[in-house]
Amino acid sequence: MADDTDSCRATPSGAPPGGADSTISPEDDYLKRRALRRGSAGWLLLTGLGVAYVVSGDYAGWNFGLAEAGFGGLAIAVVLMGLMYTCLVFSQAEMAAILPTAGGGYGFARRALGTWGGFLTGTAILIEYVLAPAAISIFIGDYVESLNLFGLESGWPVYLACFAIFIGIHLWGVGEALRFIFVVTGIAVAALLIFVLGAATEFDAGGLNDIPVDADAFGANSWLPFGVLGIWAAFPFGMWFFLGVEGVPLAAEETKDPARSLPKAMALSIAILLVLALVTFLAATGARGAAAVQDAGNPLVAALQGDGEPTALSRFVNYAGLAGLVASFFSLIYAGSRQLFALSRAGYLPRFLSLTSRRKAPYLSLLVPGALGFALAASTGDGARMLNVAVFGATISYALMALSHIVLRRREPNLPRPYRTPGGVVTSSVALLLACSALVATFLVDKDAAFIALGVYVVALAYFAFYSRRRLVAAAPEEEFAALAAAEAELERN
């Protein structure tokens, strides 16, 4: 462990605490000015957070995969992506119990893959959690307009209100924010279950495979109307039922007993999401037919009313869809702020971004990505493109986090593990293989979005290569964990 002087010293990449370039003096109380509120969340609030990240994906987005693969192809894609997320979550749970820091996946990769691996993973996660809220703010605007709420139209005033109100709640305090997330998520989940019960009365298995078959596609049939390749193209849409659940470990430093709470909450979150994916997918496509919902902006409402007049149930689900969007928007704002906070605190990004307020909220890590997200939403209005960019960043991070689990198991088999992943490296290897497949699939869906994400990556990597990698902060938890691991390895060699 570094002493009090060295603990606030910036070090070159890979150097132990106490290296050159003491650009931060101990008098600055560096970590005290970057402290989060400890013990604000238990396993129940964390479970709500995990579901909140994802719940809006049950209401819309996944159905566009029907246009890529048909019911059978999308069903296979959902099963495979559900398997990927399940394996990833259990792999993460082990690492989160070992390294309970706000860095989440970046911290795991930093320990296993070094500074470059940590930065690559953290940047990918940041792309996901900055772009996704911007996209969802646009969808919220569309919902507000379609529901004729207060006579508002979708546009920058609605986007601004979203960011201002919900970032304001986060600035108030993490405990208050997580409780708000829990309540709104509960409403959205309850509405999904009510939708399933209502749609079940209209279920007709014959409608599942009513999309016309493309006779030129390899392996095409009524269940796979676009052939075998369509399954692969549907991977990104299958992810919409689970995208974001991997963000639960970002709350580690604000959690009560993280070694126990995080694995429990992550397991419960993915179990709930798997059930919701199954019942929502079957009910929506079976009630009205796959062809009727494949292009719908609001597939659950389309499943209930088709081209007919709105019903009491369809109106209720429509309003509940807005609650789902709010839950995901609000929780993704939280996740992005914690990832930016951790990268900044460790010196990978400008350090001033990790300063916290008197209420222990990382205010700049909330305000800066919020301003960027609002600017993107207001200037482009292209929520679908931004979500595709977010998916690209997510798949990169999944592959690197799964690889981190494999490396840590191989390189540090005796590391104390309060929780162990069922299946060990076999589980994380499955996650790695499927994540790489999903990454390639993003190019099949939206090549422009994939190249935009790559461009952002190149700029970030240039910043790290030429500037920040020589100014990392040894006192940051992720860097101290890595320094201790290096010291222990050196002792073993001697």
C-alpha positions as CSV (number, residue, x, y, z in Angstrom):
1,M,0.0,0.0,0.0
2,A,1.4,3.5,-0.9
3,D,2.2,5.8,2.0
4,D,0.3,9.1,2.5
5,T,2.6,11.1,0.3
6,D,2.7,8.7,-2.6
7,S,-1.0,7.9,-2.5
8,C,-1.8,11.2,-4.1
9,R,0.9,11.1,-6.7
10,A,0.4,10.6,-10.4
11,T,2.5,7.9,-11.9
12,P,3.5,6.7,-15.4
13,S,1.5,3.8,-16.9
14,G,2.5,0.6,-15.1
15,A,4.7,2.3,-12.6
16,P,4.3,1.5,-8.9
17,P,3.1,4.1,-6.4
18,G,5.8,6.5,-5.7
19,G,6.9,7.1,-9.3
20,A,7.8,10.4,-10.9
21,D,5.5,13.3,-11.9
22,S,4.1,14.4,-8.6
23,T,1.5,16.7,-10.1
24,I,-0.9,16.3,-7.2
25,S,0.2,17.2,-3.8
26,P,-1.1,15.3,-0.7
27,E,-2.4,18.6,0.7
28,D,-5.1,18.6,-1.9
29,D,-6.9,15.7,-0.1
30,Y,-7.3,14.2,-3.5
31,L,-9.5,11.3,-2.6
32,K,-11.5,13.2,0.0
33,R,-12.7,15.5,-2.7
34,R,-13.7,12.6,-4.8
35,A,-15.6,10.5,-2.3
36,L,-19.0,8.9,-2.9
37,R,-21.7,8.2,-0.3
38,R,-21.0,4.8,1.1
39,G,-23.7,2.3,2.1
40,S,-26.5,4.0,0.2
41,A,-27.9,0.8,-1.6
42,G,-28.6,-2.8,-0.6
43,W,-29.4,-5.7,-2.8
44,L,-33.0,-4.7,-3.4
45,L,-32.3,-1.2,-4.7
46,L,-29.4,-2.7,-6.8
47,T,-31.8,-5.3,-8.3
48,G,-34.2,-2.4,-9.2
49,L,-31.2,-0.6,-10.8
50,G,-30.3,-3.6,-12.9
51,V,-33.8,-4.0,-14.2
52,A,-34.2,-0.2,-14.7
53,Y,-31.3,-0.1,-17.1
54,V,-33.1,-2.5,-19.4
55,V,-36.8,-2.2,-19.0
56,S,-37.4,0.3,-21.8
57,G,-36.1,-2.3,-24.2
58,D,-39.1,-4.5,-23.4
59,Y,-41.4,-1.8,-24.6
60,A,-39.8,-1.0,-28.0
61,G,-36.8,-1.7,-30.2
62,W,-36.5,-5.4,-30.0
63,N,-39.3,-5.8,-32.6
64,F,-37.2,-4.4,-35.4
65,G,-35.3,-7.7,-35.2
66,L,-38.4,-9.4,-36.7
67,A,-37.7,-7.5,-39.9
68,E,-34.2,-8.9,-39.9
69,A,-34.9,-12.5,-38.9
70,G,-38.6,-13.2,-38.5
71,F,-40.0,-14.8,-35.3
72,G,-37.8,-17.9,-35.4
73,G,-34.6,-16.1,-36.1
74,L,-35.2,-13.4,-33.5
75,A,-36.2,-16.0,-31.0
76,I,-32.9,-17.8,-31.5
77,A,-31.0,-14.4,-31.3
78,V,-32.8,-13.6,-28.0
79,V,-31.9,-17.0,-26.5
80,L,-28.2,-16.6,-27.5
81,M,-28.0,-13.0,-26.3
82,G,-29.8,-14.0,-23.1
83,L,-27.1,-16.7,-22.6
84,M,-24.4,-14.2,-23.3
85,Y,-25.7,-11.7,-20.7
86,T,-26.3,-14.5,-18.1
87,C,-22.7,-15.7,-18.5
88,L,-21.3,-12.2,-18.5
89,V,-23.3,-11.2,-15.4
90,F,-22.1,-14.3,-13.4
91,S,-18.5,-13.6,-14.5
92,Q,-18.9,-10.0,-13.5
93,A,-20.4,-10.9,-10.1
94,E,-17.2,-12.7,-9.2
95,M,-15.0,-9.8,-10.2
96,A,-17.3,-7.3,-8.5
97,A,-16.9,-9.2,-5.2
98,I,-13.1,-9.0,-5.6
99,L,-12.9,-5.4,-6.8
100,P,-15.9,-3.5,-5.5
101,T,-15.1,-0.1,-7.0
102,A,-17.0,2.5,-9.0
103,G,-15.0,1.6,-12.0
104,G,-17.0,-1.6,-12.6
105,G,-15.9,-3.4,-15.8
106,Y,-13.1,-0.9,-16.3
107,G,-11.7,-1.8,-12.9
108,F,-11.9,-5.6,-13.7
109,A,-10.0,-5.1,-17.0
110,R,-7.4,-2.8,-15.4
111,R,-6.5,-5.6,-12.9
112,A,-6.4,-8.3,-15.6
113,L,-5.3,-6.5,-18.8
114,G,-3.3,-3.5,-17.6
115,T,-3.8,0.2,-18.2
116,W,-4.5,-0.2,-21.9
117,G,-7.1,-2.9,-21.3
118,G,-8.7,-0.8,-18.6
119,F,-8.9,2.3,-20.7
120,L,-10.3,0.3,-23.7
121,T,-13.0,-1.2,-21.6
122,G,-13.9,2.0,-19.8
123,T,-14.1,4.0,-23.0
124,A,-16.4,1.4,-24.5
125,I,-18.7,1.5,-21.5
126,L,-18.7,5.3,-21.5
127,I,-19.7,5.3,-25.2
128,E,-22.7,3.1,-24.3
129,Y,-23.8,5.1,-21.3
130,V,-23.4,8.5,-22.9
131,L,-25.2,7.7,-26.2
132,A,-28.0,5.6,-24.8
133,P,-29.6,8.3,-22.6
134,A,-29.4,10.8,-25.5
135,A,-31.3,8.3,-27.6
136,I,-33.9,7.6,-24.9
137,S,-34.5,11.3,-24.4
138,I,-35.6,11.4,-28.0
139,F,-37.9,8.4,-27.5
140,I,-39.4,10.1,-24.4
141,G,-40.1,13.2,-26.6
142,D,-41.9,11.0,-29.1
143,Y,-44.0,9.4,-26.4
144,V,-44.9,12.8,-24.9
145,E,-46.0,14.0,-28.3
146,S,-48.0,10.8,-29.1
147,L,-49.7,10.9,-25.8
148,N,-50.5,14.7,-26.2
149,L,-49.1,15.4,-22.7
150,F,-49.5,19.1,-21.9
151,G,-49.7,19.8,-25.7
152,L,-45.9,19.3,-26.0
153,E,-44.2,18.2,-29.2
154,S,-41.0,16.2,-29.4
155,G,-38.0,18.5,-29.6
156,W,-35.2,20.1,-27.6
157,P,-37.4,21.6,-24.8
158,V,-38.5,18.1,-23.9
159,Y,-35.0,16.7,-24.1
160,L,-33.7,19.6,-22.0
161,A,-36.4,19.0,-19.4
162,C,-35.4,15.3,-19.2
163,F,-31.8,16.0,-18.6
164,A,-32.4,18.9,-16.2
165,I,-35.0,17.2,-14.0
166,F,-33.4,13.8,-13.7
167,I,-29.8,15.0,-13.4
168,G,-31.1,17.3,-10.6
169,I,-32.5,14.3,-8.7
170,H,-29.1,12.6,-9.0
171,L,-27.4,15.7,-7.7
172,W,-29.7,15.7,-4.7
173,G,-28.3,12.3,-3.6
174,V,-27.7,8.7,-4.7
175,G,-30.1,7.2,-2.1
176,E,-32.9,9.4,-3.3
177,A,-32.1,8.7,-6.9
178,L,-32.0,4.9,-6.5
179,R,-35.3,4.9,-4.6
180,F,-36.9,7.0,-7.4
181,I,-35.5,4.5,-10.0
182,F,-36.9,1.6,-8.0
183,V,-40.5,3.0,-7.8
184,V,-40.6,3.9,-11.5
185,T,-39.2,0.6,-12.5
186,G,-41.8,-1.2,-10.4
187,I,-44.5,0.6,-12.3
188,A,-43.0,-0.3,-15.7
189,V,-42.6,-4.0,-14.8
190,A,-46.1,-4.2,-13.4
191,A,-47.5,-2.7,-16.6
192,L,-45.6,-5.3,-18.7
193,L,-47.1,-8.1,-16.7
194,I,-50.6,-6.6,-17.2
195,F,-49.9,-6.3,-20.9
196,V,-48.9,-10.0,-21.1
197,L,-52.2,-11.0,-19.4
198,G,-54.2,-8.8,-21.7
199,A,-52.4,-9.9,-24.9
200,A,-52.6,-13.6,-23.9
201,T,-56.4,-13.5,-24.6
202,E,-55.6,-12.7,-28.2
203,F,-52.7,-15.2,-28.6
204,D,-52.7,-17.0,-32.0
205,A,-49.6,-19.2,-32.7
206,G,-50.4,-19.0,-36.4
207,G,-49.4,-15.3,-36.4
208,L,-45.9,-16.0,-35.2
209,N,-44.6,-16.9,-38.7
210,D,-46.7,-14.7,-40.9
211,I,-43.7,-12.7,-42.4
212,P,-43.2,-13.5,-46.1
213,V,-40.3,-15.8,-46.9
214,D,-37.3,-14.5,-48.9
215,A,-36.8,-17.5,-51.2
216,D,-33.3,-16.3,-52.1
217,A,-32.0,-16.4,-48.5
218,F,-30.0,-19.5,-47.5
219,G,-32.0,-21.7,-45.2
220,A,-35.1,-19.7,-45.4
221,N,-38.5,-21.1,-44.3
222,S,-41.6,-19.8,-42.6
223,W,-39.8,-19.6,-39.2
224,L,-36.6,-18.2,-40.7
225,P,-38.0,-16.0,-43.5
226,F,-34.6,-14.3,-44.0
227,G,-32.5,-17.4,-43.7
228,V,-29.8,-18.4,-41.3
229,L,-27.9,-15.1,-41.7
230,G,-30.9,-13.3,-40.4
231,I,-30.3,-14.8,-36.9
232,W,-26.9,-13.2,-36.8
233,A,-28.3,-9.8,-38.0
234,A,-30.9,-10.0,-35.2
235,F,-28.3,-10.2,-32.4
236,P,-28.2,-6.5,-31.7
237,F,-32.0,-6.5,-31.4
238,G,-32.0,-9.5,-29.1
239,M,-29.6,-7.5,-26.9
240,W,-32.3,-4.9,-26.3
241,F,-34.0,-7.2,-23.8
242,F,-30.8,-7.1,-21.6
243,L,-28.7,-4.1,-22.7
244,G,-27.4,-2.3,-19.6
245,V,-27.7,-4.9,-16.9
246,E,-23.9,-5.2,-16.8
247,G,-23.9,-1.7,-15.2
248,V,-24.9,-2.9,-11.7
249,P,-21.2,-3.1,-10.4
250,L,-20.8,0.6,-11.1
251,A,-22.7,1.2,-7.8
252,A,-20.1,-0.9,-5.8
253,E,-18.7,2.0,-3.8
254,E,-22.2,3.1,-2.7
255,T,-23.3,-0.4,-1.8
256,K,-23.8,-2.0,1.6
257,D,-21.7,-5.1,1.9
258,P,-20.8,-5.2,-1.9
259,A,-19.2,-8.7,-1.8
260,R,-22.6,-10.1,-0.9
261,S,-25.1,-7.5,-2.3
262,L,-23.7,-7.2,-5.8
263,P,-23.7,-11.0,-6.8
264,K,-27.2,-11.4,-5.4
265,A,-28.6,-8.3,-7.1
266,M,-27.0,-9.2,-10.4
267,A,-28.4,-12.7,-10.4
268,L,-31.9,-11.5,-9.5
269,S,-31.7,-8.8,-12.2
270,I,-30.8,-11.1,-15.0
271,A,-33.4,-13.7,-13.8
272,I,-36.2,-11.1,-13.9
273,L,-35.1,-9.8,-17.3
274,L,-35.0,-13.3,-18.8
275,V,-38.6,-13.9,-17.7
276,L,-39.8,-10.5,-19.0
277,A,-38.1,-11.1,-22.3
278,L,-39.8,-14.4,-22.8
279,V,-43.3,-13.4,-21.9
280,T,-43.2,-10.0,-23.6
281,F,-41.7,-11.4,-26.9
282,L,-44.3,-14.2,-27.1
283,A,-47.3,-12.1,-26.1
284,A,-46.6,-9.2,-28.4
285,T,-45.9,-11.3,-31.5
286,G,-48.7,-13.9,-30.8
287,A,-51.4,-11.3,-30.1
288,R,-51.3,-9.6,-33.5
289,G,-48.7,-11.5,-35.6
290,A,-45.0,-10.8,-36.2
291,A,-45.7,-8.8,-39.4
292,A,-48.0,-6.4,-37.6
293,V,-45.4,-5.4,-35.0
294,Q,-42.1,-5.7,-36.8
295,D,-42.0,-2.0,-37.8
296,A,-44.1,-0.5,-35.0
297,G,-42.6,2.3,-32.9
298,N,-44.7,1.0,-30.0
299,P,-45.1,-2.7,-30.6
300,L,-47.0,-3.5,-27.4
301,V,-49.7,-1.0,-28.2
302,A,-49.8,-2.3,-31.8
303,A,-50.2,-5.8,-30.4
304,L,-53.2,-4.7,-28.4
305,Q,-55.1,-2.6,-30.8
306,G,-53.7,-3.2,-34.3
307,D,-55.3,-0.7,-36.7
308,G,-58.3,-0.3,-34.5
309,E,-59.3,2.3,-31.9
310,P,-57.3,2.6,-28.7
311,T,-58.6,0.6,-25.8
312,A,-58.3,1.2,-22.0
313,L,-55.5,-1.4,-21.8
314,S,-53.6,0.0,-24.8
315,R,-53.7,3.5,-23.3
316,F,-52.5,2.2,-20.0
317,V,-49.6,0.4,-21.7
318,N,-48.7,3.5,-23.7
319,Y,-48.4,5.5,-20.5
320,A,-46.4,2.7,-18.8
321,G,-44.0,2.7,-21.8
322,L,-43.2,6.3,-20.9
323,A,-42.5,5.1,-17.3
324,G,-40.1,2.4,-18.7
325,L,-38.3,5.0,-20.8
326,V,-37.9,7.3,-17.8
327,A,-36.6,4.4,-15.6
328,S,-33.9,3.5,-18.2
329,F,-33.0,7.1,-18.9
330,F,-32.6,7.9,-15.3
331,S,-30.5,4.8,-14.4
332,L,-28.3,5.1,-17.5
333,I,-27.5,8.7,-16.4
334,Y,-26.4,7.2,-13.1
335,A,-24.2,4.5,-14.8
336,G,-22.5,6.9,-17.1
337,S,-21.7,9.3,-14.3
338,R,-20.0,6.6,-12.2
339,Q,-18.0,5.3,-15.1
340,L,-16.8,8.8,-16.0
341,F,-16.1,9.5,-12.3
342,A,-13.9,6.4,-12.0
343,L,-11.9,7.0,-15.1
344,S,-11.4,10.6,-14.1
345,R,-10.4,9.8,-10.5
346,A,-7.7,7.5,-11.8
347,G,-6.4,10.0,-14.3
348,Y,-7.4,8.4,-17.5
349,L,-9.7,11.4,-18.2
350,P,-9.3,14.9,-16.8
351,R,-9.2,14.7,-13.1
352,F,-11.5,17.6,-12.3
353,L,-14.4,15.6,-13.7
354,S,-14.4,13.4,-10.6
355,L,-14.9,16.1,-8.0
356,T,-17.9,15.4,-5.7
357,S,-20.3,17.8,-4.0
358,R,-21.1,18.1,-0.3
359,R,-23.8,15.5,-0.9
360,K,-21.1,13.2,-2.3
361,A,-22.5,13.4,-5.8
362,P,-20.0,13.5,-8.8
363,Y,-21.6,16.7,-10.1
364,L,-19.3,17.2,-13.1
365,S,-19.5,13.6,-14.1
366,L,-23.3,14.1,-14.2
367,L,-23.4,17.5,-15.9
368,V,-20.8,17.1,-18.6
369,P,-22.1,13.9,-20.2
370,G,-25.6,15.2,-19.6
371,A,-24.8,18.4,-21.6
372,L,-23.2,16.2,-24.3
373,G,-26.2,13.9,-24.5
374,F,-28.6,16.8,-24.8
375,A,-26.5,18.4,-27.5
376,L,-26.5,15.1,-29.5
377,A,-30.2,14.6,-29.1
378,A,-31.1,18.2,-30.0
379,S,-28.8,18.4,-33.0
380,T,-29.4,15.0,-34.6
381,G,-32.8,13.7,-33.4
382,D,-31.6,10.3,-34.5
383,G,-32.2,8.0,-31.6
384,A,-31.9,4.8,-33.5
385,R,-28.4,5.7,-34.8
386,M,-27.2,6.7,-31.4
387,L,-28.5,3.4,-29.8
388,N,-26.6,1.5,-32.5
389,V,-23.4,3.3,-31.6
390,A,-24.1,2.5,-28.0
391,V,-24.6,-1.2,-28.8
392,F,-21.2,-1.2,-30.6
393,G,-19.5,0.2,-27.5
394,A,-21.3,-2.3,-25.3
395,T,-20.2,-5.4,-27.3
396,I,-16.5,-4.3,-27.1
397,S,-16.8,-3.9,-23.3
398,Y,-18.5,-7.3,-23.0
399,A,-15.7,-9.1,-24.8
400,L,-13.0,-7.4,-22.7
401,M,-14.8,-8.0,-19.4
402,A,-15.3,-11.7,-20.2
403,L,-11.6,-11.9,-21.2
404,S,-10.7,-10.2,-17.9
405,H,-12.4,-13.0,-16.0
406,I,-10.5,-15.7,-17.9
407,V,-7.2,-13.9,-17.4
408,L,-7.7,-13.4,-13.6
409,R,-8.7,-17.1,-13.1
410,R,-5.6,-18.2,-15.0
411,R,-3.1,-15.8,-13.6
412,E,-4.4,-15.4,-10.0
413,P,-6.1,-18.7,-9.1
414,N,-5.5,-18.1,-5.4
415,L,-7.0,-14.7,-5.3
416,P,-9.7,-14.6,-2.5
417,R,-13.1,-14.9,-4.2
418,P,-16.1,-14.3,-1.9
419,Y,-18.2,-15.3,-4.9
420,R,-17.2,-17.8,-7.6
421,T,-18.8,-17.9,-11.1
422,P,-20.7,-21.1,-11.7
423,G,-18.8,-22.9,-14.5
424,G,-15.7,-20.8,-14.1
425,V,-13.9,-19.9,-17.3
426,V,-16.2,-22.0,-19.4
427,T,-19.0,-19.5,-18.5
428,S,-16.9,-16.4,-19.3
429,S,-15.6,-18.1,-22.5
430,V,-19.2,-18.5,-23.7
431,A,-19.8,-14.8,-23.0
432,L,-16.6,-13.9,-24.9
433,L,-17.5,-15.9,-28.0
434,L,-21.0,-14.5,-28.1
435,A,-19.9,-10.9,-27.5
436,C,-17.4,-11.1,-30.4
437,S,-20.2,-12.5,-32.6
438,A,-22.5,-9.7,-31.5
439,L,-19.8,-7.1,-32.2
440,V,-19.5,-8.3,-35.8
441,A,-23.3,-8.4,-36.2
442,T,-23.4,-4.6,-35.5
443,F,-21.8,-4.1,-38.9
444,L,-24.6,-6.0,-40.5
445,V,-27.3,-3.7,-39.0
446,D,-25.7,-0.3,-39.2
447,K,-22.2,0.1,-40.6
448,D,-22.3,3.9,-40.2
449,A,-23.0,3.6,-36.5
450,A,-20.1,1.1,-36.1
451,F,-17.7,3.4,-37.8
452,I,-18.8,6.4,-35.8
453,A,-18.1,4.4,-32.6
454,L,-14.7,3.4,-34.0
455,G,-13.9,7.1,-34.7
456,V,-14.7,8.1,-31.1
457,Y,-12.5,5.2,-30.0
458,V,-9.6,6.4,-32.1
459,V,-9.8,9.9,-30.6
460,A,-10.0,8.6,-27.0
461,L,-7.1,6.2,-27.6
462,A,-5.0,9.0,-29.0
463,Y,-5.7,11.1,-25.8
464,F,-4.6,8.2,-23.7
465,A,-1.6,7.2,-25.7
466,F,-0.1,10.7,-25.9
467,Y,-1.2,12.3,-22.7
468,S,-3.1,10.6,-19.8
469,R,-1.3,7.2,-19.6
470,R,1.7,9.0,-18.1
471,R,-0.5,10.9,-15.6
472,L,-2.4,8.1,-13.8
473,V,-3.2,8.5,-10.1
474,A,-1.7,5.7,-8.0
475,A,-4.1,6.5,-5.1
476,A,-7.2,5.5,-7.2
477,P,-8.6,2.2,-5.9
478,E,-8.3,0.5,-9.3
479,E,-4.6,1.5,-9.6
480,E,-3.9,0.5,-6.0
481,F,-5.4,-3.0,-6.6
482,A,-3.2,-3.3,-9.7
483,A,-0.1,-2.1,-7.8
484,L,-0.7,-4.6,-5.0
485,A,-1.1,-7.4,-7.5
486,A,2.2,-6.5,-9.1
487,A,3.9,-6.4,-5.8
488,E,2.5,-9.8,-4.8
489,A,3.6,-11.3,-8.1
490,E,7.1,-10.0,-7.6
491,L,7.2,-11.5,-4.1
492,E,6.2,-14.9,-5.5
493,R,8.9,-14.7,-8.2
494,N,11.5,-14.0,-5.5
